[in-house]
Amino acid sequence: MKKRITFISDTHGLHSHYDNLLDSGDVLIHAGDVSNIGKSTEIYDFLNWFSDVDYTHKVFIAGNHDWGFEVMTEIPEIFRDKNVHYLFDSMVEIDGLKIYGSPWQPEFFDWAFNLPRMGKNWRKHGIAFRKIWMFW
C-alpha cells in the first residue's frame, strides 16, 4: 500500500509559510523546532495550524528550541484531542508503519531536551537522541 509521507522541521514559528508548499497526504511528520523559545503562544499557534493541515495523520516530535514541551504537562492530551500524534520516547503505528520519536539530544548549551554527554558509549545506555525511526 503506497503512502505519501512528508517530513518538515525547524519551522521556528513560520509554519504558516508552508501552506502553499504542502498539498495533502497520508502522513505529515514535523521533526521539531516549531518555536523559537517554546512560549505557550508559539506552541498553541503551531498546534492549531498543524491540526488543520490536510493530512490524514500528523506526527510531531519536539526539538531543542521547544522548551515549552518540557514543562507543559498537558500537551500530550491537547495534541491527542486535536488528532496529532505527539511522540515523546514513544511510538505510533499508522496502517502498519511504526514511527518512533524522541526529542533528546546530547547536551548543547542550555537548549531544551539536553542530556549529559556520556562519551563514545552513550548508545550503550539506551538513550535515544532526537531521532525518528520508521519501520514496516
The first five atom37 places (N, CA, C, CB, O) and aatype in JSON, in Angstrom:
{
  "aatype": [12, 11, 11, 1, 9, 16, 13, 9, 15, 3, 16, 8, 7, 10, 8, 15, 8, 18, 3, 2, 10, 10, 3, 15, 7, 3, 19, 10, 9, 8, 0, 7, 3, 19, 15, 2, 9, 7, 11, 15, 16, 6, 9, 18, 3, 13, 10, 2, 17, 13, 15, 3, 19, 3, 18, 16, 8, 11, 19, 13, 9, 0, 7, 2, 8, 3, 17, 7, 13, 6, 19, 12, 16, 6, 9, 14, 6, 9, 13, 1, 3, 11, 2, 19, 8, 18, 10, 13, 3, 15, 12, 19, 6, 9, 3, 7, 10, 11, 9, 18, 7, 15, 14, 17, 5, 14, 6, 13, 13, 3, 17, 0, 13, 2, 10, 14, 1, 12, 7, 11, 2, 17, 1, 11, 8, 7, 9, 0, 13, 1, 11, 9, 17, 12, 13, 17],
  "atom_mask": [
    [1, 1, 1, 1, 1],
    [1, 1, 1, 1, 1],
    [1, 1, 1, 1, 1],
    [1, 1, 1, 1, 1],
    [1, 1, 1, 1, 1],
    [1, 1, 1, 1, 1],
    [1, 1, 1, 1, 1],
    [1, 1, 1, 1, 1],
    [1, 1, 1, 1, 1],
    [1, 1, 1, 1, 1],
    [1, 1, 1, 1, 1],
    [1, 1, 1, 1, 1],
    [1, 1, 1, 0, 1],
    [1, 1, 1, 1, 1],
    [1, 1, 1, 1, 1],
    [1, 1, 1, 1, 1],
    [1, 1, 1, 1, 1],
    [1, 1, 1, 1, 1],
    [1, 1, 1, 1, 1],
    [1, 1, 1, 1, 1],
    [1, 1, 1, 1, 1],
    [1, 1, 1, 1, 1],
    [1, 1, 1, 1, 1],
    [1, 1, 1, 1, 1],
    [1, 1, 1, 0, 1],
    [1, 1, 1, 1, 1],
    [1, 1, 1, 1, 1],
    [1, 1, 1, 1, 1],
    [1, 1, 1, 1, 1],
    [1, 1, 1, 1, 1],
    [1, 1, 1, 1, 1],
    [1, 1, 1, 0, 1],
    [1, 1, 1, 1, 1],
    [1, 1, 1, 1, 1],
    [1, 1, 1, 1, 1],
    [1, 1, 1, 1, 1],
    [1, 1, 1, 1, 1],
    [1, 1, 1, 0, 1],
    [1, 1, 1, 1, 1],
    [1, 1, 1, 1, 1],
    [1, 1, 1, 1, 1],
    [1, 1, 1, 1, 1],
    [1, 1, 1, 1, 1],
    [1, 1, 1, 1, 1],
    [1, 1, 1, 1, 1],
    [1, 1, 1, 1, 1],
    [1, 1, 1, 1, 1],
    [1, 1, 1, 1, 1],
    [1, 1, 1, 1, 1],
    [1, 1, 1, 1, 1],
    [1, 1, 1, 1, 1],
    [1, 1, 1, 1, 1],
    [1, 1, 1, 1, 1],
    [1, 1, 1, 1, 1],
    [1, 1, 1, 1, 1],
    [1, 1, 1, 1, 1],
    [1, 1, 1, 1, 1],
    [1, 1, 1, 1, 1],
    [1, 1, 1, 1, 1],
    [1, 1, 1, 1, 1],
    [1, 1, 1, 1, 1],
    [1, 1, 1, 1, 1],
    [1, 1, 1, 0, 1],
    [1, 1, 1, 1, 1],
    [1, 1, 1, 1, 1],
    [1, 1, 1, 1, 1],
    [1, 1, 1, 1, 1],
    [1, 1, 1, 0, 1],
    [1, 1, 1, 1, 1],
    [1, 1, 1, 1, 1],
    [1, 1, 1, 1, 1],
    [1, 1, 1, 1, 1],
    [1, 1, 1, 1, 1],
    [1, 1, 1, 1, 1],
    [1, 1, 1, 1, 1],
    [1, 1, 1, 1, 1],
    [1, 1, 1, 1, 1],
    [1, 1, 1, 1, 1],
    [1, 1, 1, 1, 1],
    [1, 1, 1, 1, 1],
    [1, 1, 1, 1, 1],
    [1, 1, 1, 1, 1],
    [1, 1, 1, 1, 1],
    [1, 1, 1, 1, 1],
    [1, 1, 1, 1, 1],
    [1, 1, 1, 1, 1],
    [1, 1, 1, 1, 1],
    [1, 1, 1, 1, 1],
    [1, 1, 1, 1, 1],
    [1, 1, 1, 1, 1],
    [1, 1, 1, 1, 1],
    [1, 1, 1, 1, 1],
    [1, 1, 1, 1, 1],
    [1, 1, 1, 1, 1],
    [1, 1, 1, 1, 1],
    [1, 1, 1, 0, 1],
    [1, 1, 1, 1, 1],
    [1, 1, 1, 1, 1],
    [1, 1, 1, 1, 1],
    [1, 1, 1, 1, 1],
    [1, 1, 1, 0, 1],
    [1, 1, 1, 1, 1],
    [1, 1, 1, 1, 1],
    [1, 1, 1, 1, 1],
    [1, 1, 1, 1, 1],
    [1, 1, 1, 1, 1],
    [1, 1, 1, 1, 1],
    [1, 1, 1, 1, 1],
    [1, 1, 1, 1, 1],
    [1, 1, 1, 1, 1],
    [1, 1, 1, 1, 1],
    [1, 1, 1, 1, 1],
    [1, 1, 1, 1, 1],
    [1, 1, 1, 1, 1],
    [1, 1, 1, 1, 1],
    [1, 1, 1, 1, 1],
    [1, 1, 1, 1, 1],
    [1, 1, 1, 1, 1],
    [1, 1, 1, 0, 1],
    [1, 1, 1, 1, 1],
    [1, 1, 1, 1, 1],
    [1, 1, 1, 1, 1],
    [1, 1, 1, 1, 1],
    [1, 1, 1, 1, 1],
    [1, 1, 1, 1, 1],
    [1, 1, 1, 0, 1],
    [1, 1, 1, 1, 1],
    [1, 1, 1, 1, 1],
    [1, 1, 1, 1, 1],
    [1, 1, 1, 1, 1],
    [1, 1, 1, 1, 1],
    [1, 1, 1, 1, 1],
    [1, 1, 1, 1, 1],
    [1, 1, 1, 1, 1],
    [1, 1, 1, 1, 1],
    [1, 1, 1, 1, 1]
  ],
  "atom_positions": [
    [[0.84, -1.16, 0.0], [0.0, 0.0, 0.0], [0.9, 1.25, 0.0], [-0.96, -0.02, 1.22], [1.74, 1.41, 0.89]],
    [[0.73, 2.11, -0.97], [1.53, 3.33, -1.05], [1.02, 4.35, -0.05], [1.5, 3.9, -2.46], [-0.18, 4.47, 0.19]],
    [[1.97, 5.08, 0.52], [1.66, 6.17, 1.45], [2.47, 7.38, 1.06], [1.95, 5.76, 2.92], [3.65, 7.28, 0.7]],
    [[1.84, 8.53, 1.12], [2.57, 9.78, 0.9], [2.95, 10.33, 2.26], [1.71, 10.82, 0.07], [2.09, 10.77, 3.03]],
    [[4.26, 10.3, 2.55], [4.79, 10.76, 3.83], [5.65, 11.99, 3.59], [5.61, 9.63, 4.54], [6.55, 11.97, 2.75]],
    [[5.36, 13.05, 4.33], [6.09, 14.3, 4.19], [6.75, 14.64, 5.52], [5.15, 15.45, 3.72], [6.11, 14.56, 6.57]],
    [[8.02, 15.02, 5.48], [8.76, 15.43, 6.67], [9.06, 16.93, 6.59], [10.07, 14.62, 6.81], [9.47, 17.44, 5.55]],
    [[8.85, 17.62, 7.71], [9.28, 19.0, 7.83], [9.89, 19.17, 9.22], [8.09, 20.01, 7.59], [9.65, 18.35, 10.11]],
    [[10.66, 20.22, 9.41], [11.22, 20.52, 10.73], [11.72, 21.95, 10.72], [12.36, 19.54, 11.11], [11.76, 22.61, 9.68]],
    [[12.09, 22.42, 11.9], [12.75, 23.72, 12.07], [11.96, 24.86, 11.43], [14.14, 23.67, 11.48], [12.53, 25.7, 10.74]],
    [[10.67, 24.87, 11.66], [9.84, 25.95, 11.12], [9.91, 27.21, 11.98], [8.38, 25.5, 10.99], [9.62, 28.3, 11.5]],
    [[10.31, 27.08, 13.24], [10.57, 28.22, 14.13], [9.51, 29.32, 14.06], [11.93, 28.8, 13.81], [9.85, 30.49, 13.89]],
    [[8.26, 28.94, 14.18], [7.16, 29.91, 14.18], [6.69, 30.34, 12.8], [0.0, 0.0, 0.0], [5.74, 31.11, 12.69]],
    [[7.34, 29.86, 11.76], [6.99, 30.26, 10.4], [6.23, 29.16, 9.66], [8.24, 30.62, 9.62], [6.23, 29.12, 8.43]],
    [[5.57, 28.28, 10.4], [4.9, 27.12, 9.79], [3.83, 27.52, 8.78], [4.28, 26.27, 10.86], [3.6, 26.79, 7.82]],
    [[3.18, 28.66, 8.97], [2.13, 29.05, 8.01], [2.7, 29.33, 6.62], [1.4, 30.3, 8.53], [1.96, 29.34, 5.64]],
    [[4.02, 29.55, 6.53], [4.65, 29.72, 5.22], [4.62, 28.44, 4.39], [6.1, 30.19, 5.39], [4.82, 28.47, 3.18]],
    [[4.36, 27.31, 5.04], [4.29, 26.03, 4.36], [2.93, 25.79, 3.7], [4.59, 24.92, 5.32], [2.77, 24.82, 2.96]],
    [[1.96, 26.66, 3.96], [0.61, 26.46, 3.42], [0.61, 26.25, 1.91], [-0.28, 27.64, 3.78], [-0.13, 25.41, 1.4]],
    [[1.41, 27.0, 1.19], [1.47, 26.89, -0.27], [2.37, 25.76, -0.75], [1.94, 28.19, -0.86], [2.35, 25.4, -1.93]],
    [[3.15, 25.19, 0.16], [4.08, 24.13, -0.21], [3.52, 22.74, 0.05], [5.38, 24.29, 0.53], [3.91, 21.78, -0.61]],
    [[2.62, 22.63, 1.01], [2.06, 21.33, 1.39], [0.74, 21.11, 0.68], [1.88, 21.23, 2.92], [-0.18, 21.93, 0.78]],
    [[0.65, 20.01, -0.04], [-0.64, 19.63, -0.61], [-1.41, 18.89, 0.46], [-0.45, 18.75, -1.91], [-1.63, 19.4, 1.56]],
    [[-1.82, 17.7, 0.13], [-2.42, 16.82, 1.12], [-1.67, 15.51, 1.04], [-3.95, 16.63, 0.88], [-0.92, 15.27, 0.1]],
    [[-1.89, 14.66, 2.03], [-1.2, 13.39, 2.0], [-1.65, 12.49, 3.12], [0.0, 0.0, 0.0], [-2.65, 12.75, 3.79]],
    [[-0.89, 11.41, 3.3], [-1.25, 10.43, 4.31], [-0.65, 10.74, 5.67], [-0.81, 9.06, 3.86], [-1.36, 10.74, 6.68]],
    [[0.66, 11.02, 5.71], [1.34, 11.25, 6.99], [2.23, 12.48, 6.86], [2.17, 10.0, 7.41], [3.05, 12.57, 5.94]],
    [[2.06, 13.42, 7.79], [2.93, 14.59, 7.87], [3.66, 14.49, 9.2], [2.12, 15.94, 7.75], [3.04, 14.41, 10.26]],
    [[5.0, 14.51, 9.15], [5.82, 14.42, 10.35], [6.6, 15.71, 10.5], [6.77, 13.18, 10.29], [7.34, 16.12, 9.6]],
    [[6.44, 16.36, 11.66], [7.25, 17.54, 11.99], [8.27, 17.09, 13.02], [6.36, 18.74, 12.53], [7.9, 16.66, 14.12]],
    [[9.55, 17.18, 12.67], [10.62, 16.64, 13.5], [11.25, 17.67, 14.42], [11.67, 16.04, 12.62], [12.45, 17.59, 14.7]],
    [[10.48, 18.64, 14.89], [10.95, 19.52, 15.95], [11.3, 20.92, 15.54], [0.0, 0.0, 0.0], [11.47, 21.25, 14.37]],
    [[11.41, 21.76, 16.58], [11.69, 23.18, 16.48], [10.55, 23.93, 15.79], [12.99, 23.41, 15.73], [10.74, 24.57, 14.76]],
    [[9.36, 23.82, 16.38], [8.2, 24.57, 15.89], [8.24, 26.01, 16.37], [6.9, 23.9, 16.33], [7.54, 26.87, 15.84]],
    [[9.04, 26.26, 17.4], [9.07, 27.59, 18.02], [10.49, 28.12, 18.05], [8.48, 27.54, 19.44], [11.45, 27.46, 17.67]],
    [[10.58, 29.36, 18.53], [11.9, 29.95, 18.73], [12.41, 29.68, 20.14], [11.87, 31.45, 18.46], [13.56, 29.29, 20.34]],
    [[11.52, 29.9, 21.12], [11.92, 29.67, 22.51], [10.88, 28.9, 23.31], [12.2, 30.99, 23.19], [10.98, 28.82, 24.54]],
    [[9.9, 28.34, 22.65], [8.96, 27.46, 23.32], [7.87, 28.11, 24.12], [0.0, 0.0, 0.0], [7.31, 27.48, 25.03]],
    [[7.54, 29.36, 23.82], [6.43, 30.02, 24.53], [5.13, 29.29, 24.24], [6.33, 31.51, 24.12], [4.95, 28.72, 23.16]],
    [[4.22, 29.32, 25.2], [2.94, 28.62, 25.01], [2.18, 29.19, 23.82], [2.09, 28.72, 26.27], [1.48, 28.44, 23.13]],
    [[2.28, 30.49, 23.56], [1.58, 31.06, 22.4], [2.12, 30.48, 21.11], [1.71, 32.59, 22.39], [1.35, 30.23, 20.18]],
    [[3.44, 30.28, 21.03], [4.04, 29.68, 19.84], [3.56, 28.24, 19.67], [5.57, 29.72, 19.93], [3.27, 27.8, 18.56]],
    [[3.49, 27.51, 20.78], [3.09, 26.1, 20.73], [1.64, 25.97, 20.29], [3.29, 25.44, 22.1], [1.32, 25.15, 19.42]],
    [[0.75, 26.77, 20.88], [-0.67, 26.68, 20.51], [-0.91, 27.16, 19.08], [-1.52, 27.5, 21.48], [-1.77, 26.62, 18.38]],
    [[-0.17, 28.16, 18.64], [-0.29, 28.62, 17.26], [0.1, 27.5, 16.3], [0.58, 29.87, 17.02], [-0.58, 27.25, 15.31]],
    [[1.22, 26.82, 16.6], [1.64, 25.69, 15.78], [0.59, 24.58, 15.79], [2.99, 25.14, 16.26], [0.22, 24.06, 14.74]],
    [[0.12, 24.23, 16.98], [-0.84, 23.14, 17.1], [-2.11, 23.41, 16.3], [-1.18, 22.9, 18.56], [-2.62, 22.52, 15.63]],
    [[-2.61, 24.63, 16.38], [-3.81, 24.97, 15.6], [-3.55, 24.85, 14.11], [-4.29, 26.41, 15.94], [-4.39, 24.34, 13.36]],
    [[-2.4, 25.32, 13.67], [-2.05, 25.21, 12.25], [-1.87, 23.74, 11.85], [-0.75, 26.0, 11.95], [-2.45, 23.29, 10.86]],
    [[-1.07, 23.0, 12.63], [-0.73, 21.62, 12.3], [-1.97, 20.72, 12.26], [0.29, 21.07, 13.31], [-2.09, 19.87, 11.38]],
    [[-2.86, 20.91, 13.2], [-4.05, 20.06, 13.25], [-4.98, 20.31, 12.07], [-4.79, 20.27, 14.55], [-5.81, 19.46, 11.75]],
    [[-4.87, 21.49, 11.43], [-5.73, 21.81, 10.28], [-5.12, 21.46, 8.93], [-6.04, 23.27, 10.3], [-5.82, 21.52, 7.91]],
    [[-3.84, 21.08, 8.89], [-3.2, 20.72, 7.63], [-3.89, 19.47, 7.07], [-1.67, 20.48, 7.82], [-4.26, 18.57, 7.81]],
    [[-4.04, 19.44, 5.74], [-4.82, 18.39, 5.08], [-4.03, 17.09, 4.89], [-5.31, 18.88, 3.73], [-3.74, 16.68, 3.76]],
    [[-3.68, 16.46, 6.01], [-3.04, 15.14, 6.01], [-3.88, 14.23, 6.89], [-1.54, 15.21, 6.51], [-4.45, 14.68, 7.89]],
    [[-3.96, 12.99, 6.54], [-4.76, 12.04, 7.31], [-4.2, 11.86, 8.71], [-4.84, 10.7, 6.59], [-4.94, 11.82, 9.69]],
    [[-2.87, 11.75, 8.81], [-2.2, 11.56, 10.1], [-1.11, 12.61, 10.25], [-1.59, 10.12, 10.23], [-0.4, 12.93, 9.3]],
    [[-1.0, 13.14, 11.47], [0.03, 14.12, 11.77], [0.82, 13.66, 12.98], [-0.59, 15.53, 12.02], [0.25, 13.26, 14.0]],
    [[2.16, 13.71, 12.86], [3.05, 13.23, 13.92], [4.01, 14.36, 14.25], [3.82, 11.93, 13.49], [4.52, 15.04, 13.36]],
    [[4.26, 14.55, 15.55], [5.16, 15.62, 15.98], [6.12, 15.12, 17.05], [4.37, 16.83, 16.49], [5.72, 14.41, 17.97]],
    [[7.4, 15.52, 16.92], [8.43, 15.28, 17.92], [9.04, 16.63, 18.26], [9.52, 14.25, 17.41], [9.45, 17.35, 17.36]],
    [[9.12, 16.98, 19.54], [9.67, 18.27, 19.95], [11.16, 18.35, 19.64], [9.43, 18.5, 21.45], [11.85, 17.33, 19.53]],
    [[11.64, 19.58, 19.5], [13.05, 19.82, 19.21], [13.71, 20.65, 20.29], [0.0, 0.0, 0.0], [13.09, 20.99, 21.3]],
    [[14.97, 20.97, 20.08], [15.74, 21.65, 21.13], [15.37, 23.13, 21.32], [17.19, 21.54, 20.81], [15.87, 23.75, 22.26]],
    [[14.53, 23.7, 20.47], [14.03, 25.06, 20.69], [12.66, 25.04, 21.38], [13.93, 25.8, 19.35], [12.13, 26.1, 21.73]],
    [[12.1, 23.88, 21.56], [10.72, 23.75, 22.03], [10.64, 23.54, 23.55], [10.04, 22.59, 21.31], [10.09, 22.54, 24.02]],
    [[11.2, 24.49, 24.31], [11.27, 24.38, 25.77], [9.9, 24.15, 26.41], [11.9, 25.63, 26.35], [9.8, 23.43, 27.4]],
    [[8.86, 24.74, 25.88], [7.54, 24.6, 26.47], [7.1, 23.16, 26.6], [0.0, 0.0, 0.0], [6.32, 22.83, 27.5]],
    [[7.57, 22.3, 25.73], [7.18, 20.9, 25.78], [7.81, 20.18, 26.97], [7.58, 20.2, 24.49], [7.33, 19.12, 27.37]],
    [[8.85, 20.75, 27.55], [9.45, 20.16, 28.75], [8.62, 20.45, 30.0], [10.88, 20.68, 28.94], [8.64, 19.66, 30.95]],
    [[7.89, 21.57, 30.01], [7.2, 21.99, 31.23], [5.68, 21.96, 31.13], [7.63, 23.38, 31.58], [5.0, 21.95, 32.16]],
    [[5.13, 21.94, 29.95], [3.68, 21.95, 29.79], [3.16, 20.52, 29.76], [3.27, 22.72, 28.49], [3.11, 19.9, 28.69]],
    [[2.78, 20.0, 30.9], [2.41, 18.6, 31.02], [1.09, 18.26, 30.32], [2.32, 18.22, 32.46], [0.81, 17.08, 30.08]],
    [[0.29, 19.26, 30.0], [-0.99, 18.99, 29.34], [-0.86, 18.81, 27.83], [-1.95, 20.12, 29.63], [-1.84, 18.48, 27.17]],
    [[0.3, 19.02, 27.29], [0.49, 18.98, 25.83], [0.07, 17.64, 25.2], [1.94, 19.24, 25.51], [-0.65, 17.66, 24.21]],
    [[0.49, 16.51, 25.73], [0.08, 15.25, 25.06], [-1.43, 15.13, 24.91], [0.59, 14.06, 25.84], [-1.92, 14.7, 23.86]],
    [[-2.18, 15.5, 25.93], [-3.64, 15.41, 25.86], [-4.22, 16.4, 24.85], [-4.25, 15.65, 27.24], [-5.13, 16.06, 24.1]],
    [[-3.69, 17.61, 24.83], [-4.18, 18.62, 23.88], [-3.9, 18.17, 22.45], [-3.51, 19.99, 24.15], [-4.75, 18.33, 21.58]],
    [[-2.72, 17.63, 22.2], [-2.38, 17.15, 20.86], [-3.29, 16.0, 20.46], [-0.9, 16.72, 20.8], [-3.78, 15.95, 19.34]],
    [[-3.52, 15.08, 21.38], [-4.39, 13.93, 21.11], [-5.8, 14.41, 20.77], [-4.43, 12.96, 22.32], [-6.43, 13.89, 19.85]],
    [[-6.29, 15.39, 21.49], [-7.62, 15.93, 21.23], [-7.72, 16.58, 19.86], [-8.0, 16.94, 22.3], [-8.8, 16.68, 19.29]],
    [[-6.59, 17.03, 19.32], [-6.55, 17.66, 18.01], [-6.14, 16.67, 16.91], [-5.59, 18.84, 18.02], [-5.85, 17.08, 15.79]],
    [[-6.11, 15.38, 17.23], [-5.78, 14.34, 16.27], [-4.34, 14.43, 15.76], [-6.74, 14.4, 15.11], [-4.07, 14.21, 14.58]],
    [[-3.43, 14.77, 16.67], [-2.0, 14.84, 16.37], [-1.29, 13.85, 17.28], [-1.42, 16.29, 16.54], [-1.54, 13.83, 18.49]],
    [[-0.4, 13.03, 16.71], [0.38, 12.09, 17.5], [1.64, 12.81, 17.98], [0.75, 10.8, 16.67], [2.52, 13.13, 17.18]],
    [[1.72, 13.05, 19.29], [2.91, 13.68, 19.88], [3.78, 12.57, 20.44], [2.51, 14.72, 21.0], [3.38, 11.86, 21.36]],
    [[4.98, 12.42, 19.87], [5.87, 11.34, 20.29], [6.94, 11.86, 21.24], [6.52, 10.69, 19.07], [7.71, 12.76, 20.91]],
    [[6.96, 11.27, 22.41], [7.96, 11.58, 23.43], [8.48, 10.25, 23.94], [7.36, 12.47, 24.61], [7.9, 9.65, 24.85]],
    [[9.58, 9.79, 23.37], [10.1, 8.46, 23.67], [8.98, 7.43, 23.5], [10.68, 8.41, 25.1], [8.8, 6.55, 24.35]],
    [[8.27, 7.56, 22.42], [7.13, 6.67, 22.2], [6.98, 6.39, 20.71], [5.83, 7.3, 22.77], [7.68, 6.94, 19.86]],
    [[6.02, 5.49, 20.42], [5.82, 5.04, 19.05], [4.33, 5.09, 18.73], [6.38, 3.62, 18.85], [3.47, 4.93, 19.59]],
    [[4.06, 5.32, 17.45], [2.7, 5.21, 16.94], [2.75, 4.3, 15.72], [2.09, 6.62, 16.57], [3.72, 4.31, 14.96]],
    [[1.71, 3.52, 15.54], [1.61, 2.68, 14.36], [0.47, 3.19, 13.5], [1.41, 1.17, 14.74], [-0.67, 3.29, 13.96]],
    [[0.78, 3.5, 12.26], [-0.2, 4.03, 11.31], [-0.24, 3.09, 10.11], [0.15, 5.5, 10.87], [0.71, 3.04, 9.33]],
    [[-1.32, 2.37, 9.96], [-1.5, 1.45, 8.84], [-0.29, 0.54, 8.64], [-1.77, 2.23, 7.56], [0.16, 0.34, 7.51]],
    [[0.24, 0.0, 9.73], [1.37, -0.92, 9.65], [2.73, -0.24, 9.69], [0.0, 0.0, 0.0], [3.74, -0.92, 9.86]],
    [[2.78, 1.06, 9.54], [4.04, 1.82, 9.62], [4.26, 2.22, 11.06], [4.02, 3.08, 8.68], [3.43, 2.92, 11.65]],
    [[5.38, 1.79, 11.65], [5.7, 2.13, 13.03], [6.66, 3.3, 13.03], [6.31, 0.9, 13.79], [7.7, 3.27, 12.37]],
    [[6.31, 4.34, 13.78], [7.12, 5.55, 13.86], [7.45, 5.79, 15.32], [6.38, 6.79, 13.22], [6.55, 5.93, 16.15]],
    [[8.74, 5.85, 15.64], [9.2, 6.12, 16.99], [9.85, 7.49, 17.0], [10.18, 5.02, 17.5], [10.62, 7.82, 16.1]],
    [[9.56, 8.29, 18.02], [10.16, 9.62, 18.11], [10.67, 9.93, 19.5], [0.0, 0.0, 0.0], [10.06, 9.54, 20.49]],
    [[11.79, 10.63, 19.56], [12.41, 11.02, 20.83], [13.03, 12.4, 20.66], [13.48, 9.97, 21.27], [13.71, 12.65, 19.66]],
    [[12.83, 13.31, 21.63], [13.34, 14.67, 21.48], [14.76, 14.88, 22.01], [12.43, 15.61, 22.18], [15.34, 15.94, 21.77]],
    [[15.34, 13.92, 22.71], [16.59, 14.13, 23.43], [17.77, 14.37, 22.51], [16.88, 12.95, 24.3], [17.83, 13.87, 21.38]],
    [[18.71, 15.16, 23.01], [19.95, 15.44, 22.29], [21.1, 15.47, 23.28], [19.86, 16.78, 21.5], [20.88, 15.73, 24.47]],
    [[22.32, 15.21, 22.81], [23.46, 15.39, 23.7], [23.54, 16.85, 24.14], [24.79, 14.95, 23.0], [23.26, 17.76, 23.35]],
    [[23.91, 17.07, 25.37], [23.94, 18.42, 25.95], [24.6, 19.42, 25.01], [24.67, 18.4, 27.3], [25.71, 19.21, 24.52]],
    [[23.88, 20.52, 24.77], [24.37, 21.56, 23.87], [23.9, 22.9, 24.43], [23.85, 21.34, 22.39], [22.72, 23.25, 24.3]],
    [[24.8, 23.64, 25.04], [24.49, 24.89, 25.73], [23.29, 24.68, 26.65], [24.21, 26.03, 24.7], [23.27, 23.69, 27.39]],
    [[22.3, 25.57, 26.62], [21.15, 25.41, 27.52], [19.86, 25.17, 26.73], [21.0, 26.65, 28.42], [18.8, 25.66, 27.12]],
    [[19.95, 24.44, 25.65], [18.78, 24.15, 24.84], [17.87, 23.15, 25.53], [19.2, 23.63, 23.46], [18.24, 22.54, 26.54]],
    [[16.69, 22.97, 24.98], [15.72, 22.03, 25.54], [16.14, 20.59, 25.26], [14.33, 22.29, 24.97], [16.89, 20.31, 24.33]],
    [[15.65, 19.7, 26.08], [15.84, 18.25, 25.93], [17.31, 17.85, 25.88], [15.15, 17.77, 24.69], [17.69, 16.96, 25.11]],
    [[18.11, 18.51, 26.71], [19.53, 18.16, 26.83], [19.71, 17.0, 27.8], [20.35, 19.37, 27.3], [19.03, 16.92, 28.83]],
    [[20.61, 16.11, 27.48], [21.07, 15.08, 28.4], [22.59, 15.14, 28.41], [20.54, 13.65, 28.01], [23.21, 15.41, 27.38]],
    [[23.19, 14.88, 29.56], [24.67, 14.93, 29.63], [25.3, 13.98, 28.61], [25.15, 14.57, 31.04], [24.81, 12.88, 28.35]],
    [[26.39, 14.46, 28.05], [27.13, 13.61, 27.12], [27.82, 12.5, 27.91], [28.17, 14.44, 26.3], [28.29, 12.73, 29.03]],
    [[27.86, 11.32, 27.34], [28.45, 10.17, 28.03], [29.62, 9.59, 27.25], [27.39, 9.09, 28.26], [29.91, 8.4, 27.35]],
    [[30.28, 10.41, 26.49], [31.4, 9.92, 25.72], [30.94, 9.08, 24.55], [0.0, 0.0, 0.0], [29.79, 9.15, 24.13]],
    [[31.84, 8.29, 24.03], [31.56, 7.49, 22.84], [30.54, 6.4, 23.09], [32.84, 6.88, 22.32], [29.94, 5.89, 22.14]],
    [[30.33, 6.02, 24.33], [29.5, 4.86, 24.62], [28.08, 5.22, 25.07], [30.16, 4.03, 25.68], [27.43, 4.4, 25.71]],
    [[27.59, 6.41, 24.77], [26.25, 6.8, 25.25], [25.17, 5.88, 24.71], [25.95, 8.23, 24.85], [24.13, 5.73, 25.35]],
    [[25.38, 5.27, 23.56], [24.36, 4.37, 23.0], [24.15, 3.14, 23.88], [24.75, 3.94, 21.58], [23.06, 2.58, 23.91]],
    [[25.18, 2.71, 24.58], [25.06, 1.54, 25.44], [24.08, 1.79, 26.58], [26.43, 1.15, 25.99], [23.57, 0.84, 27.18]],
    [[23.81, 3.05, 26.89], [22.92, 3.39, 28.0], [21.46, 3.39, 27.58], [23.29, 4.74, 28.57], [20.58, 3.65, 28.4]],
    [[21.18, 3.12, 26.32], [19.8, 3.01, 25.86], [19.09, 4.33, 25.67], [0.0, 0.0, 0.0], [17.86, 4.38, 25.68]],
    [[19.83, 5.39, 25.5], [19.21, 6.7, 25.32], [19.14, 7.02, 23.84], [20.01, 7.81, 26.09], [20.12, 6.9, 23.11]],
    [[17.96, 7.42, 23.4], [17.76, 7.79, 22.0], [17.83, 9.31, 21.9], [16.39, 7.25, 21.45], [17.07, 10.0, 22.56]],
    [[18.72, 9.82, 21.1], [18.86, 11.25, 20.94], [18.16, 11.72, 19.68], [20.32, 11.64, 20.91], [18.55, 11.34, 18.58]],
    [[17.15, 12.55, 19.84], [16.36, 13.2, 18.79], [16.39, 12.44, 17.48], [16.86, 14.6, 18.58], [17.01, 12.86, 16.51]],
    [[15.72, 11.37, 17.49], [15.69, 10.52, 16.32], [14.27, 10.16, 15.97], [16.52, 9.26, 16.54], [13.36, 10.19, 16.81]],
    [[14.09, 9.82, 14.73], [12.84, 9.25, 14.27], [13.2, 7.94, 13.6], [12.07, 10.23, 13.29], [14.03, 7.9, 12.69]],
    [[12.57, 6.89, 14.04], [12.76, 5.59, 13.4], [11.45, 5.19, 12.78], [13.26, 4.51, 14.41], [10.39, 5.33, 13.39]],
    [[11.52, 4.69, 11.57], [10.32, 4.21, 10.89], [10.6, 2.82, 10.36], [9.9, 5.17, 9.74], [11.66, 2.57, 9.79]],
    [[9.65, 1.93, 10.54], [9.81, 0.59, 10.0], [8.45, -0.02, 9.75], [10.63, -0.29, 10.96], [7.48, 0.26, 10.45]],
    [[8.41, -0.87, 8.72], [7.16, -1.54, 8.33], [7.07, -2.88, 9.01], [7.07, -1.72, 6.8], [6.1, -3.6, 8.81]]
  ]
}
